[in-house]
Amino acid sequence: MSKHATCDVIFMDSDSGARVSALASCCVVGYNGQAMRIVMIGLFGLRPKGTMSVRALPLAKALVARGHQVDVIMPPWSYPQDSGREWEEGRVRVRNITMPPRFPLLWHLIVTWRLVRRALALRPDVVHCFKPKGYAGLAALAFWLLKGLGLSKARLVVDSDDWEGKGGWNEIGPYTRLQRRFFAWQERWGLTHCDALTVASRALETIAWSLGVAPGKVFYVPNGVVSGFGFRVSGSEARIPTDHPVVLLYTRFFEFAVERVISIFQRVLAEVPQARLLVVGKGFFGEEARLVELMREAGLADHLVYVDWVEPDELPAYFAAADVAIYPYDDTLINRTKCSVKLIDLLAAGVPVVADDVGQNGEYVVHGVSGLLVPAGDTDTFAGSVVELLRDESLRAKLGRGARKRVFEEFNWGKLVEKVEEAYWGAEER
């Protein structure tokens, strides 16, 4: 069973010949010929969490390529080593504020003030706050108040890429009851008090409308391809056996019940007994240990290859070693509202994917064209689809090509940035 071929092209879709890098629109100077000074404010730093690194920064680079000036300002509480550091990435100025000593309550106010003060000093035309919660939400609140007082003329745009409140990340994160209540309030307030709102999923778009946000102020901007995943390396470079059919699970685990993965794989093994399950990723609450234990109890330990979390530059080797990737998704509010970068990574790398038809999965995966979709929770159909792909090399190749073509043509930041510019210019001042 052959693996995916080596390819050295990063920014070119070899199937369509289309230029797909974030710099695809570099000949354009701004929106309607006008360049803007844009400040993006983050909830946390570039690492280890992903919102700023896989959403804000690629968008910022695409905006710079269109003639705008963009600064990204963040409070790196999740990675204190970056406190006070500044650097440039693709002509985007990345500015980490200096984190203050941890004084109860006062600490949060100081962090917010430093974000707002740094942003004001840059005299922006647009302030884009990424997430309506935490420090980004507090900064958005401050700018909304400053606008009301006539002390800032910057257009305030809020970005939402997950549902944070009841049924969302509040149910997963290790928050106190007070924090959950505050974040839920922040989210609803932030979504409804801005000049424009960018959302990463259709479900978030619908939620915003239900909260009374005018449709003309809501802009659907799904996540796009991040530079570096549009290529493959030889499967022989992956540190796993390549003489067996390989089913890849690339995950953070919270999207599904671990038991369902075992059930799917058991059904696959009944038809393809030589298959191996390659698991790349780490859970929030040790779910990976639960998976390993369940595989052992089922007598399937020899069929499991678990490699934990790996650095992004190591991922292409594991992708190349996979014959099929599975993307199980329970039908929950948090899954309907999120926009998975991991799924985009797999599709951009040309890995044929079987996914539950939940939320944004159906936006990226066109059944039979860029992957296979199955009804949510249908374990038998899911396993049958995996078996079908393992047995049909030509179908795998077709879906891999279709996946790359779709995400690079429809979900590259050079194209998505146009909708963001509409958000920056299209909303009327209140």
Backbone torsions as a table, in degrees:
resi	resn	phi	psi	omega
1	MET	NA	117.9	-173.6
2	SER	-77.6	150.4	174.9
3	LYS	-96.7	-179.9	-177.6
4	HIS	-74.9	146.4	-174.9
5	ALA	-76.3	155.9	175.7
6	THR	-69.1	141.5	177.6
7	CYS	-146.5	130.2	-177.6
8	ASP	-97.7	-0.3	-177.2
9	VAL	-82.9	127.5	-179.8
10	ILE	-102.2	-46.1	-171.9
11	PHE	-106.8	10.9	-178.9
12	MET	-123.1	129.2	175.0
13	ASP	-80.1	108.3	-173.3
14	SER	-67.2	-19.1	-178.7
15	ASP	-82.1	-41.0	-176.6
16	SER	-101.7	-18.2	-177.4
17	GLY	75.0	14.9	-176.4
18	ALA	-87.4	136.9	174.3
19	ARG	-71.9	126.2	-171.9
20	VAL	-130.9	12.8	179.3
21	SER	-73.0	165.6	178.3
22	ALA	-62.4	-15.2	-179.3
23	LEU	-92.9	14.0	-174.6
24	ALA	-59.7	-26.6	-175.9
25	SER	-107.5	28.2	-172.1
26	CYS	-65.1	-16.4	179.7
27	CYS	-77.2	-13.5	-178.9
28	VAL	-86.9	136.7	176.7
29	VAL	-108.4	97.2	175.4
30	GLY	68.7	-173.8	179.5
31	TYR	-96.0	125.8	-174.6
32	ASN	56.5	32.1	176.7
33	GLY	77.8	8.0	-177.3
34	GLN	-113.5	127.9	177.4
35	ALA	-86.1	147.8	-178.8
36	MET	-122.8	154.2	170.9
37	ARG	-99.2	115.5	-172.2
38	ILE	-118.8	133.9	173.7
39	VAL	-117.7	125.4	175.0
40	MET	-103.5	132.0	179.8
41	ILE	-116.0	128.7	-176.7
42	GLY	-102.7	161.6	175.6
43	LEU	-78.6	-32.5	179.1
44	PHE	-149.4	-173.9	-176.5
45	GLY	-79.5	-173.3	-179.0
46	LEU	-70.5	-18.9	-178.1
47	ARG	-146.4	156.6	-3.0
48	PRO	-83.3	-11.3	-179.2
49	LYS	-72.7	160.1	-166.1
50	GLY	-103.0	-16.8	-171.5
51	THR	-53.4	-47.5	-175.9
52	MET	-74.4	-36.7	-175.8
53	SER	-78.2	-33.2	-175.8
54	VAL	-106.8	-5.9	178.3
55	ARG	-122.8	-61.2	-175.5
56	ALA	-66.3	-48.3	-174.7
57	LEU	-65.8	-45.9	176.1
58	PRO	-60.8	-37.5	176.7
59	LEU	-64.3	-43.0	178.7
60	ALA	-59.5	-42.7	179.6
61	LYS	-63.7	-39.3	178.7
62	ALA	-66.5	-36.3	177.5
63	LEU	-66.6	-41.9	178.1
64	VAL	-62.1	-39.3	179.7
65	ALA	-63.4	-20.7	179.0
66	ARG	-97.8	11.3	171.5
67	GLY	101.6	-0.2	-178.9
68	HIS	-87.4	163.0	175.0
69	GLN	-107.7	125.7	-173.4
70	VAL	-130.1	131.8	172.3
71	ASP	-119.9	137.0	177.4
72	VAL	-111.2	119.2	-176.8
73	ILE	-113.7	130.2	-173.4
74	MET	-140.7	153.1	170.2
75	PRO	-101.3	102.5	-171.3
76	PRO	-79.5	52.0	-179.8
77	TRP	-66.1	-25.4	179.7
78	SER	-82.0	-11.0	178.5
79	TYR	-147.3	76.7	-172.2
80	PRO	-56.3	-21.0	-180.0
81	GLN	-60.8	-22.2	-179.2
82	ASP	-90.7	3.3	-177.9
83	SER	-55.7	122.9	177.8
84	GLY	78.8	-2.8	-177.3
85	ARG	-81.8	146.0	174.4
86	GLU	-135.2	145.0	176.8
87	TRP	-160.7	174.2	177.6
88	GLU	-113.2	138.5	173.2
89	GLU	-131.3	111.8	179.9
90	GLY	56.9	41.3	-179.8
91	ARG	69.2	9.9	172.1
92	VAL	-96.3	128.2	179.1
93	ARG	-86.3	117.6	178.8
94	VAL	-97.4	121.0	-175.5
95	ARG	-123.5	114.7	174.3
96	ASN	-97.7	123.0	178.2
97	ILE	-68.6	158.6	174.9
98	THR	-77.8	124.7	-177.9
99	MET	-78.5	132.8	-177.5
100	PRO	-80.8	169.1	172.4
101	PRO	-60.7	151.3	-174.3
102	ARG	-83.9	86.9	171.7
103	PHE	-96.3	132.5	-178.7
104	PRO	-53.3	135.1	178.8
105	LEU	62.9	-52.4	-179.5
106	LEU	-58.3	-34.6	-179.8
107	TRP	-56.6	-46.0	-178.3
108	HIS	-64.8	-39.0	179.5
109	LEU	-66.8	-39.5	179.7
110	ILE	-65.7	-44.0	179.0
111	VAL	-59.2	-47.1	-180.0
112	THR	-61.3	-44.8	-179.7
113	TRP	-62.1	-39.9	-179.9
114	ARG	-65.9	-37.6	176.7
115	LEU	-64.1	-47.0	-177.3
116	VAL	-67.3	-43.8	-179.6
117	ARG	-61.7	-43.4	179.5
118	ARG	-64.0	-40.6	179.3
119	ALA	-65.7	-45.2	-179.7
120	LEU	-60.6	-36.8	-178.3
121	ALA	-63.1	-23.3	-179.0
122	LEU	-86.7	-3.9	178.1
123	ARG	50.3	59.8	-174.2
124	PRO	-77.2	153.1	168.9
125	ASP	-82.7	-30.7	-178.1
126	VAL	-136.0	135.9	169.5
127	VAL	-115.0	119.9	-176.7
128	HIS	-113.9	108.9	-177.8
129	CYS	-96.3	122.7	-175.5
130	PHE	-93.2	103.8	-174.4
131	LYS	91.5	138.2	179.4
132	PRO	-88.4	17.6	-177.9
133	LYS	-122.2	173.2	175.2
134	GLY	58.3	-144.6	-175.4
135	TYR	-70.0	-34.4	176.0
136	ALA	-64.4	-39.6	176.8
137	GLY	-65.9	-39.2	177.0
138	LEU	-65.5	-38.9	177.4
139	ALA	-64.7	-40.1	178.0
140	ALA	-63.1	-41.4	176.6
141	LEU	-59.4	-45.1	-179.6
142	ALA	-61.8	-43.7	-179.2
143	PHE	-69.0	-34.1	177.2
144	TRP	-63.3	-42.1	178.5
145	LEU	-67.3	-41.0	178.8
146	LEU	-63.1	-38.3	177.0
147	LYS	-63.6	-41.8	179.3
148	GLY	-63.1	-29.9	179.0
149	LEU	-88.9	-1.0	-179.5
150	GLY	76.8	17.4	-177.4
151	LEU	-96.0	-4.5	175.9
152	SER	-147.1	136.0	177.0
153	LYS	-107.3	3.4	-178.1
154	ALA	-65.8	138.7	174.4
155	ARG	-71.9	129.7	-178.3
156	LEU	-98.0	119.4	177.5
157	VAL	-119.9	133.7	178.3
158	VAL	-112.8	140.2	178.5
159	ASP	-113.1	136.5	176.1
160	SER	-127.0	122.1	179.3
161	ASP	-119.5	4.6	176.9
162	ASP	-154.0	160.7	168.1
163	TRP	-91.3	124.0	-173.0
164	GLU	-97.5	-25.2	-171.8
165	GLY	-82.7	-146.9	-176.5
166	LYS	-59.1	128.5	-176.5
167	GLY	85.7	-2.9	-179.0
168	GLY	-115.7	-140.4	-175.5
169	TRP	-65.3	-20.9	174.8
170	ASN	-59.1	-27.3	-179.3
171	GLU	-82.8	-15.4	-175.6
172	ILE	-106.2	-42.2	-175.8
173	GLY	-66.5	152.2	-179.2
174	PRO	-81.1	62.4	-175.0
175	TYR	-100.0	155.2	172.1
176	THR	-77.7	168.1	178.8
177	ARG	-61.5	-39.7	178.9
178	LEU	-63.6	-43.1	178.9
179	GLN	-62.3	-41.7	179.4
180	ARG	-60.8	-43.5	179.5
181	ARG	-64.8	-41.5	-179.3
182	PHE	-66.3	-45.6	-179.5
183	PHE	-63.6	-38.4	178.2
184	ALA	-63.4	-41.2	176.9
185	TRP	-65.6	-45.8	-180.0
186	GLN	-55.4	-44.5	-176.2
187	GLU	-61.9	-50.6	-178.4
188	ARG	-64.5	-39.6	178.8
189	TRP	-65.8	-46.6	-177.0
190	GLY	-64.4	-38.0	-180.0
191	LEU	-67.4	-25.1	-174.2
192	THR	-106.9	-1.8	-179.6
193	HIS	-126.8	74.8	177.6
194	CYS	-159.8	165.0	178.6
195	ASP	-79.1	-28.3	177.4
196	ALA	-156.7	155.8	-176.9
197	LEU	-130.6	124.8	173.2
198	THR	-102.3	134.8	-177.5
199	VAL	-129.5	146.3	-174.2
200	ALA	-91.8	-5.3	-177.8
201	SER	-144.6	158.0	176.7
202	ARG	-64.9	-35.0	179.6
203	ALA	-64.5	-41.4	176.9
204	LEU	-65.2	-35.4	176.7
205	GLU	-60.0	-46.1	-179.6
206	THR	-65.1	-40.6	178.7
207	ILE	-62.1	-42.7	179.3
208	ALA	-60.4	-43.5	177.6
209	TRP	-60.6	-41.4	-178.0
210	SER	-65.9	-23.6	177.5
211	LEU	-84.1	-0.7	177.5
212	GLY	97.9	6.3	177.3
213	VAL	-72.8	128.7	-178.8
214	ALA	-60.2	134.9	-179.5
215	PRO	-52.2	-33.3	-179.7
216	GLY	-69.0	-11.7	179.2
217	LYS	-102.5	-0.7	-178.5
218	VAL	-108.4	125.5	-175.5
219	PHE	-122.3	118.8	-179.6
220	TYR	-78.4	112.8	-179.7
221	VAL	-131.3	87.6	179.9
222	PRO	-68.4	166.6	176.6
223	ASN	-69.1	151.3	-178.1
224	GLY	-120.0	-178.7	-179.8
225	VAL	-68.0	131.1	175.8
226	VAL	-96.4	132.7	-178.7
227	SER	-51.0	132.8	177.4
228	GLY	115.1	-17.7	179.6
229	PHE	-103.6	1.3	179.1
230	GLY	-88.8	36.8	179.4
231	PHE	-151.8	163.7	178.0
232	ARG	-124.6	153.1	169.6
233	VAL	-119.3	164.1	-177.6
234	SER	-58.1	135.3	178.7
235	GLY	-61.1	-23.0	180.0
236	SER	-66.8	-17.3	179.9
237	GLU	-80.5	-16.3	178.8
238	ALA	-72.6	142.4	-176.3
239	ARG	-87.3	52.3	177.5
240	ILE	-142.0	161.0	176.9
241	PRO	-61.6	137.4	179.5
242	THR	-114.8	12.2	-179.4
243	ASP	-101.9	16.2	177.1
244	HIS	-131.4	154.1	170.6
245	PRO	-62.4	131.9	-174.7
246	VAL	-116.2	125.5	174.4
247	VAL	-105.8	120.4	-174.5
248	LEU	-98.8	133.4	169.7
249	LEU	-119.1	107.9	-179.1
250	TYR	-109.0	111.9	-160.6
251	THR	-159.8	164.7	164.9
252	ARG	-110.1	1.1	170.6
253	PHE	79.5	-24.3	-171.9
254	PHE	-72.2	-13.7	-175.4
255	GLU	-76.2	-11.0	-173.0
256	PHE	-153.8	166.7	173.6
257	ALA	-83.2	130.0	-178.0
258	VAL	-56.9	-35.8	-178.6
259	GLU	-58.3	-31.6	-178.9
260	ARG	-68.9	-36.6	177.3
261	VAL	-60.6	-41.6	178.3
262	ILE	-62.0	-43.6	-179.4
263	SER	-62.7	-42.8	178.7
264	ILE	-61.8	-47.2	-175.3
265	PHE	-68.4	-35.5	176.1
266	GLN	-60.2	-41.3	178.3
267	ARG	-66.7	-36.3	176.8
268	VAL	-64.6	-44.4	-178.9
269	LEU	-63.0	-30.4	178.9
270	ALA	-62.7	-26.0	-179.6
271	GLU	-104.6	-30.9	-179.2
272	VAL	-130.0	78.7	-170.5
273	PRO	-65.0	-16.3	-179.6
274	GLN	-89.7	2.1	-175.2
275	ALA	-67.1	153.1	175.7
276	ARG	-123.0	144.5	176.4
277	LEU	-103.0	114.0	178.0
278	LEU	-99.6	119.4	-177.7
279	VAL	-113.4	119.7	178.6
280	VAL	-119.1	114.1	179.9
281	GLY	142.9	168.7	-177.7
282	LYS	-139.4	137.8	-178.5
283	GLY	-82.4	170.5	177.7
284	PHE	-77.6	-29.6	-173.0
285	PHE	-128.5	34.9	177.2
286	GLY	74.8	24.7	-179.2
287	GLU	-61.5	-28.2	179.9
288	GLU	-62.7	-35.0	177.0
289	ALA	-66.1	-37.5	176.9
290	ARG	-63.3	-41.1	178.1
291	LEU	-63.7	-45.8	179.5
292	VAL	-60.3	-41.5	-179.6
293	GLU	-66.2	-42.9	179.6
294	LEU	-65.6	-37.4	176.6
295	MET	-64.8	-39.3	178.3
296	ARG	-65.4	-45.3	-179.9
297	GLU	-62.4	-30.9	179.9
298	ALA	-84.6	2.0	-179.4
299	GLY	73.3	26.5	-175.1
300	LEU	-115.1	15.3	-176.3
301	ALA	-57.5	-34.2	-179.0
302	ASP	-71.0	-13.4	-179.8
303	HIS	-97.0	0.3	-176.2
304	LEU	-106.9	132.9	171.1
305	VAL	-122.6	106.8	-179.3
306	TYR	-108.7	124.8	-175.4
307	VAL	-117.5	5.6	175.7
308	ASP	67.5	-166.4	177.0
309	TRP	-76.0	140.6	178.5
310	VAL	-128.7	158.8	177.5
311	GLU	-65.8	147.8	-178.1
312	PRO	-53.4	-37.3	-177.7
313	ASP	-72.4	-9.1	175.8
314	GLU	-91.1	-16.5	-173.5
315	LEU	-61.4	-41.2	-176.7
316	PRO	-54.9	-33.6	179.7
317	ALA	-65.1	-40.9	178.6
318	TYR	-70.9	-36.7	176.0
319	PHE	-61.8	-43.3	-177.6
320	ALA	-65.0	-29.0	-178.7
321	ALA	-78.0	-13.0	-175.4
322	ALA	-87.3	137.9	171.5
323	ASP	-86.5	-37.1	-179.1
324	VAL	-143.1	144.0	171.3
325	ALA	-112.3	141.0	175.4
326	ILE	-107.9	142.8	-179.7
327	TYR	-134.2	75.5	-179.8
328	PRO	-71.8	140.6	-176.6
329	TYR	-143.6	115.5	171.8
330	ASP	-69.1	150.3	-179.4
331	ASP	-84.5	82.6	-178.7
332	THR	-123.1	165.0	179.9
333	LEU	-62.2	-43.6	-178.4
334	ILE	-62.8	-35.6	178.7
335	ASN	-74.7	-35.5	179.1
336	ARG	-66.6	-31.7	-174.4
337	THR	-91.5	-20.0	-176.4
338	LYS	-81.3	164.8	-179.6
339	CYS	-131.8	98.2	-165.8
340	SER	-74.0	116.7	174.4
341	VAL	-70.3	-31.2	179.0
342	LYS	-62.0	-40.5	176.5
343	LEU	-63.5	-42.5	178.5
344	ILE	-61.0	-41.5	178.8
345	ASP	-57.5	-45.8	-178.7
346	LEU	-63.5	-45.3	-178.6
347	LEU	-66.7	-41.3	179.5
348	ALA	-63.6	-29.9	179.1
349	ALA	-84.1	-1.7	176.7
350	GLY	78.9	24.1	177.5
351	VAL	-85.9	125.1	176.5
352	PRO	-66.8	129.1	-170.3
353	VAL	-119.1	140.1	167.4
354	VAL	-110.6	124.5	-174.6
355	ALA	-137.4	148.9	170.7
356	ASP	-68.5	140.9	-178.4
357	ASP	-82.8	78.3	-179.2
358	VAL	-130.7	130.3	172.8
359	GLY	55.6	-133.3	-173.9
360	GLN	-68.2	-15.0	177.2
361	ASN	-53.4	-39.6	-179.4
362	GLY	-73.0	-14.6	175.2
363	GLU	-78.5	-36.7	-176.4
364	TYR	-90.7	-37.5	-176.9
365	VAL	-100.1	112.2	171.4
366	VAL	-93.7	118.4	-172.5
367	HIS	-57.2	126.4	178.4
368	GLY	81.5	-3.8	-179.8
369	VAL	-115.9	-52.9	-179.6
370	SER	-120.3	16.6	179.6
371	GLY	153.3	-172.8	177.8
372	LEU	-121.0	128.4	176.5
373	LEU	-104.6	141.9	176.6
374	VAL	-126.9	153.6	177.5
375	PRO	-57.5	140.2	-177.1
376	ALA	-56.4	128.9	175.7
377	GLY	83.9	-2.2	-178.5
378	ASP	-84.9	89.1	-174.4
379	THR	-65.3	-40.6	-178.8
380	ASP	-63.1	-46.9	179.3
381	THR	-65.0	-37.7	178.5
382	PHE	-60.2	-52.7	-179.2
383	ALA	-62.0	-40.1	178.7
384	GLY	-61.7	-36.9	178.4
385	SER	-67.7	-38.0	176.9
386	VAL	-63.6	-44.9	179.2
387	VAL	-61.3	-43.3	179.3
388	GLU	-56.5	-44.2	-179.6
389	LEU	-69.8	-39.6	179.7
390	LEU	-62.0	-28.9	-177.4
391	ARG	-91.2	-10.6	-173.2
392	ASP	-126.3	92.6	-177.5
393	GLU	-64.7	-36.8	-179.5
394	SER	-66.8	-36.5	177.0
395	LEU	-67.3	-39.7	177.3
396	ARG	-59.9	-45.2	-179.1
397	ALA	-63.8	-41.6	179.6
398	LYS	-61.9	-47.1	-178.6
399	LEU	-68.7	-35.0	177.2
400	GLY	-62.6	-44.6	177.5
401	ARG	-64.3	-42.3	-179.9
402	GLY	-64.2	-36.6	179.0
403	ALA	-64.4	-48.8	179.1
404	ARG	-59.9	-45.5	-177.3
405	LYS	-61.5	-44.2	-176.0
406	ARG	-66.9	-49.2	-175.1
407	VAL	-70.6	-34.2	-179.2
408	PHE	-75.2	-30.0	179.5
409	GLU	-85.0	-37.5	-173.0
410	GLU	-102.1	-23.8	-172.7
411	PHE	-127.8	40.4	172.7
412	ASN	-97.9	147.4	-174.1
413	TRP	-65.0	-25.6	177.1
414	GLY	-63.2	-25.2	176.2
415	LYS	-93.3	-43.3	-177.8
416	LEU	-63.2	-28.6	-177.0
417	VAL	-61.3	-25.6	-179.0
418	GLU	-63.9	-38.1	178.1
419	LYS	-68.5	-33.4	177.4
420	VAL	-66.8	-40.3	176.6
421	GLU	-61.4	-36.4	175.8
422	GLU	-62.2	-38.8	177.6
423	ALA	-64.4	-37.0	-179.0
424	TYR	-69.5	-34.0	-175.5
425	TRP	-107.7	-21.1	-167.0
426	GLY	-86.0	-20.8	-177.6
427	ALA	-83.2	137.1	178.4
428	GLU	-79.6	144.0	175.0
429	GLU	-64.4	139.7	177.9
430	ARG	-81.7	NA	NA
